[in-house]
Amino acid sequence: MNDYLVRALAYEGQVRAYAARTTETVSEAQRRHYTWPTASAALGRSMTASVMLGAMMKGEEKLTIRINGGGPIGTILVDANAKGEVRGYVSNPLTHFDLNEQGKLDVKRAVGTEGTLAVSKDIGLLQPFVGQVPLVSGELGDDFTHYITTSEQIPSSVGVGVIVNPDNTIQASGGFIIQLLPGTEESIIEDIEARLKVIPTISNMVRQGLTPEDILTEVLGAGNVKVLDEMPVKFQCQCSRDRISNAIQGLGTAEIEDMIVTDGKAEAQCHFCNENYVFSKENLQDMLKTEA
C-alpha cells in the first residue's frame, strides 16, 4: 500500500479529521539517515504530524517544524508542504535506548522535555508566521496536540506512532489529527474522548493493514466520517545539483578560486536527505567562466 493521507469531516461537519499512512515515507528517511530505532520513532512521529499539518495549508504554502527538548537526539527538523511532501532529519540519528515501562520505544528519553516545539509557516508573506510552545511530554503526539490547541486555538487530538523492525527498518508508521470545530456538541466530545481511550495504538492499526479511512472510522465511529479527499504522501527533498551549484556561485570568485587551490574540488551534503554533491576542479572553473 502506498502512503497517503485523507481529509474528512465527521458528525455532520462538527469535527475535522486527518489520517495518514507514512510507512514508506519514514522508511525512506530511515534509510537515508541510518537512524536507530528510537531516533526513527521520534523522526517518524514528527514527519507524520508535520505532513498532516501541511495538508491544512494551500497551494505553495509550506512549514518547518523544529523540536528540541534537550535530549540526546538533539534537534528534530522537518519540512512539509500542502502537496503531501515531507523531509526531515535529527541531529543524532544513532540514538537508541531500551524500551520504556510500557514496552515502547523511549521517545521521551531521546527527545527530552526541557525545550520547545516551534512551527514556522511560510504562507507567502514577507515574514513567516511562527508559533512556539513548550514541550509537555516529549512523546510528540501530546506535544503536537498542545501546539495545535494552544497556538492554533483549535481543540485537537494528535496520535502518531512508528513500529521498527529488529533490523532497524520501519514496519509501520501513521497518524491522525482530530479537531473540534466551534460549537461541537458536548455529547460528541464525550463520545470521541471515550473512543480515544479504547482504540488500538495508531502504529498497531497501520501494522494490521488499516487504511487512513479505516483509522478514522476506528477513532470516530462507523457512519460518522465523510472523507473529502485524499493525497499521496512521500519523502521529497528540495535539494538538487543546480541549487547547490548556484549556492557555490553565490560565494563569489575569490571563494571558488580558494576551493580550486586548496582542495581541487567542492563537496556539499544535504542535511535533509544525506545526498552528497561533488563538484570537480573543472566544474568550479566553469563556474568562474560563468562569473566572468
C-alpha positions as CSV (number, residue, x, y, z in Angstrom):
1,M,0.0,0.0,0.0
2,N,1.4,3.4,-1.0
3,D,1.5,6.2,1.6
4,Y,-1.4,8.7,1.6
5,L,-3.5,10.9,3.8
6,V,-7.2,11.7,3.9
7,R,-9.1,14.8,4.9
8,A,-12.5,14.3,6.3
9,L,-15.4,15.8,8.3
10,A,-17.3,13.9,10.9
11,Y,-20.5,14.2,12.9
12,E,-22.2,16.3,10.2
13,G,-19.4,18.8,9.9
14,Q,-18.8,19.4,13.6
15,V,-15.4,17.6,13.6
16,R,-12.5,17.9,11.1
17,A,-10.2,14.9,10.8
18,Y,-7.0,13.8,9.1
19,A,-5.3,10.4,9.0
20,A,-2.2,9.2,7.2
21,R,-0.2,6.1,6.4
22,T,3.5,7.1,6.3
23,T,5.4,3.8,6.5
24,E,7.2,4.1,3.2
25,T,7.9,7.8,3.8
26,V,9.5,7.2,7.2
27,S,11.3,4.1,5.7
28,E,13.0,6.4,3.2
29,A,14.1,8.8,5.9
30,Q,15.4,5.9,8.0
31,R,17.4,4.6,5.0
32,R,18.9,7.9,4.1
33,H,19.9,8.8,7.7
34,Y,20.6,5.3,9.1
35,T,18.6,6.1,12.2
36,W,18.5,3.7,15.1
37,P,15.1,2.6,16.4
38,T,14.4,5.3,19.0
39,A,15.6,8.0,16.6
40,S,13.4,6.5,13.9
41,A,10.3,6.7,16.1
42,A,11.0,10.3,17.0
43,L,11.7,11.4,13.5
44,G,8.8,9.3,12.1
45,R,6.3,10.7,14.6
46,S,7.4,14.2,13.8
47,M,7.2,13.7,10.0
48,T,3.8,12.2,10.2
49,A,2.4,15.0,12.3
50,S,4.1,17.5,10.0
51,V,2.7,16.1,6.8
52,M,-0.8,16.3,8.2
53,L,-0.3,19.9,9.3
54,G,1.0,20.6,5.8
55,A,-2.3,19.2,4.4
56,M,-4.1,22.0,6.3
57,M,-2.2,24.6,4.0
58,K,-2.8,25.6,0.4
59,G,-1.0,26.0,-2.9
60,E,2.7,26.7,-2.4
61,E,2.5,27.2,1.3
62,K,4.9,25.2,3.5
63,L,6.0,24.8,7.1
64,T,9.1,24.0,9.1
65,I,8.9,22.3,12.4
66,R,11.8,22.4,14.9
67,I,11.8,20.3,18.1
68,N,14.5,20.4,20.7
69,G,13.8,19.1,24.2
70,G,17.4,19.0,25.4
71,G,17.6,15.2,25.0
72,P,20.4,13.2,23.3
73,I,18.7,13.1,19.9
74,G,19.3,16.8,19.6
75,T,17.2,18.8,17.2
76,I,14.4,17.3,15.0
77,L,13.9,19.4,11.9
78,V,11.1,18.7,9.4
79,D,9.8,20.5,6.3
80,A,6.3,19.8,4.8
81,N,4.1,21.4,2.3
82,A,0.5,21.4,1.1
83,K,1.3,18.7,-1.5
84,G,1.9,15.8,0.9
85,E,5.7,16.2,0.5
86,V,7.9,15.9,3.7
87,R,11.5,15.7,4.6
88,G,13.3,15.6,7.9
89,Y,16.4,14.7,10.0
90,V,17.6,14.5,13.6
91,S,20.9,15.8,14.9
92,N,21.9,12.5,16.4
93,P,20.5,9.6,14.3
94,L,22.3,6.9,16.2
95,T,20.1,7.4,19.3
96,H,18.5,4.3,20.9
97,F,17.5,3.1,24.4
98,D,15.9,0.1,25.9
99,L,12.1,0.0,25.8
100,N,10.2,2.1,28.4
101,E,8.0,0.8,31.1
102,Q,5.1,0.5,28.6
103,G,7.2,-1.7,26.4
104,K,7.5,1.0,23.7
105,L,10.4,2.9,22.2
106,D,11.5,5.5,24.7
107,V,11.0,8.6,22.5
108,K,10.6,10.8,25.6
109,R,14.0,10.0,26.8
110,A,15.5,10.6,23.4
111,V,13.8,13.9,22.8
112,G,13.7,15.3,26.3
113,T,11.1,17.6,27.9
114,E,13.1,20.8,28.6
115,G,12.6,22.6,25.4
116,T,10.1,23.7,22.7
117,L,8.2,22.7,19.6
118,A,8.2,25.6,17.0
119,V,6.3,25.8,13.8
120,S,7.2,28.3,11.1
121,K,4.6,28.7,8.3
122,D,5.5,30.3,5.0
123,I,2.2,31.5,3.6
124,G,3.7,33.9,1.0
125,L,4.1,36.9,3.2
126,L,7.3,38.8,3.8
127,Q,7.8,37.1,7.1
128,P,6.8,33.6,8.2
129,F,4.2,33.0,10.9
130,V,5.9,31.4,13.9
131,G,4.2,29.6,16.7
132,Q,6.1,28.0,19.6
133,V,5.0,26.0,22.7
134,P,7.0,24.3,25.5
135,L,7.2,20.5,25.2
136,V,4.7,18.8,27.6
137,S,5.7,15.2,27.3
138,G,8.5,14.5,24.8
139,E,6.4,11.7,23.3
140,L,5.5,14.2,20.5
141,G,1.8,13.2,20.0
142,D,0.9,15.1,23.1
143,D,3.2,17.9,22.1
144,F,1.6,18.4,18.7
145,T,-1.8,18.3,20.4
146,H,-0.6,21.0,22.8
147,Y,0.7,23.1,19.9
148,I,-2.5,23.0,17.8
149,T,-4.7,23.5,20.8
150,T,-2.6,26.4,22.2
151,S,-1.1,28.1,19.2
152,E,-3.9,27.5,16.7
153,Q,-6.7,27.7,19.2
154,I,-8.3,24.5,18.0
155,P,-9.1,21.8,20.5
156,S,-7.4,18.8,19.0
157,S,-6.1,15.3,19.5
158,V,-3.0,14.0,17.7
159,G,-2.0,10.4,17.5
160,V,1.3,9.3,15.8
161,G,3.2,6.1,16.0
162,V,6.1,4.1,14.5
163,I,7.0,0.4,14.8
164,V,10.6,-0.5,14.0
165,N,11.7,-4.0,12.9
166,P,14.6,-5.8,14.6
167,D,16.8,-4.9,11.6
168,N,16.0,-1.2,12.1
169,T,13.7,-1.0,9.1
170,I,10.2,0.5,9.5
171,Q,7.3,-1.9,9.9
172,A,4.5,0.6,10.3
173,S,4.0,4.3,10.7
174,G,1.0,6.6,10.6
175,G,-1.1,9.1,12.5
176,F,-4.3,11.0,12.9
177,I,-5.4,14.5,13.9
178,I,-9.0,15.1,15.2
179,Q,-10.1,18.8,15.6
180,L,-13.3,20.0,17.2
181,L,-14.9,22.9,15.3
182,P,-16.7,25.7,17.1
183,G,-20.0,24.6,18.6
184,T,-19.3,20.9,18.7
185,E,-21.9,19.3,20.9
186,E,-20.8,18.1,24.3
187,S,-22.2,14.6,23.6
188,I,-19.9,14.3,20.6
189,I,-16.9,15.4,22.5
190,E,-17.6,12.8,25.2
191,D,-18.1,10.1,22.5
192,I,-14.7,10.9,20.9
193,E,-12.9,11.0,24.3
194,A,-14.3,7.6,25.2
195,R,-13.3,6.1,21.8
196,L,-9.7,7.5,22.1
197,K,-9.3,5.6,25.4
198,V,-10.1,2.2,23.9
199,I,-8.8,2.2,20.3
200,P,-5.6,0.3,19.4
201,T,-2.5,2.4,19.1
202,I,-2.1,4.1,15.7
203,S,1.0,2.1,14.8
204,N,-0.8,-1.2,15.5
205,M,-3.7,-0.1,13.4
206,V,-1.3,0.6,10.5
207,R,0.5,-2.7,11.1
208,Q,-2.8,-4.5,11.0
209,G,-3.4,-3.1,7.5
210,L,-6.0,-0.4,8.3
211,T,-6.2,2.3,5.7
212,P,-6.4,6.0,6.8
213,E,-10.2,5.8,6.2
214,D,-10.3,2.8,8.5
215,I,-8.3,4.6,11.1
216,L,-10.8,7.5,11.2
217,T,-13.7,5.0,11.5
218,E,-11.9,3.4,14.5
219,V,-11.4,6.8,16.1
220,L,-14.8,8.5,15.2
221,G,-17.2,5.5,14.8
222,A,-18.7,3.8,11.8
223,G,-21.1,6.1,9.8
224,N,-19.8,9.3,11.3
225,V,-17.0,10.1,8.8
226,K,-17.3,11.7,5.4
227,V,-14.0,11.6,3.5
228,L,-13.4,14.8,1.5
229,D,-10.3,13.9,-0.5
230,E,-7.0,12.0,-0.3
231,M,-3.4,13.0,-1.1
232,P,-0.3,10.9,-1.8
233,V,2.4,11.3,0.9
234,K,6.1,10.9,0.1
235,F,9.6,11.8,1.3
236,Q,10.7,14.6,-1.1
237,C,13.8,16.8,-0.7
238,Q,14.0,20.1,-2.4
239,C,17.8,20.0,-2.9
240,S,19.3,19.5,-6.4
241,R,22.7,19.8,-8.1
242,D,21.7,23.0,-9.7
243,R,20.7,24.5,-6.4
244,I,24.0,23.6,-4.8
245,S,25.8,24.9,-7.8
246,N,24.0,28.2,-7.6
247,A,24.9,28.4,-3.9
248,I,28.6,27.9,-4.6
249,Q,28.5,30.5,-7.3
250,G,26.9,32.9,-4.8
251,L,30.0,32.6,-2.7
252,G,31.9,34.7,-5.2
253,T,35.0,34.4,-7.3
254,A,37.6,34.6,-4.5
255,E,36.0,31.7,-2.6
256,I,35.7,29.5,-5.6
257,E,39.3,30.1,-6.5
258,D,40.3,29.2,-3.0
259,M,38.4,25.9,-3.3
260,I,40.3,25.1,-6.5
261,V,43.7,25.8,-5.0
262,T,43.1,24.2,-1.6
263,D,41.0,21.1,-2.3
264,G,40.8,20.9,-6.1
265,K,37.0,20.3,-5.7
266,A,33.9,21.3,-3.7
267,E,31.7,18.9,-1.8
268,A,28.3,19.6,-0.2
269,Q,25.9,17.3,1.7
270,C,22.2,18.0,2.2
271,H,21.2,17.6,5.8
272,F,17.6,16.6,4.9
273,C,18.3,13.8,2.5
274,N,22.0,13.0,3.0
275,E,22.6,13.3,-0.7
276,N,26.2,14.2,-1.5
277,Y,27.2,16.6,-4.3
278,V,30.7,16.7,-5.6
279,F,32.0,19.4,-8.0
280,S,35.3,18.8,-9.7
281,K,38.0,21.3,-10.4
282,E,36.7,21.5,-13.9
283,N,33.2,22.2,-12.6
284,L,34.5,25.0,-10.4
285,Q,36.5,26.5,-13.3
286,D,33.3,26.5,-15.4
287,M,31.6,28.5,-12.6
288,L,34.4,31.1,-12.8
289,K,33.9,31.4,-16.5
290,T,30.2,32.0,-15.9
291,E,31.0,34.6,-13.3
292,A,33.3,36.4,-15.8
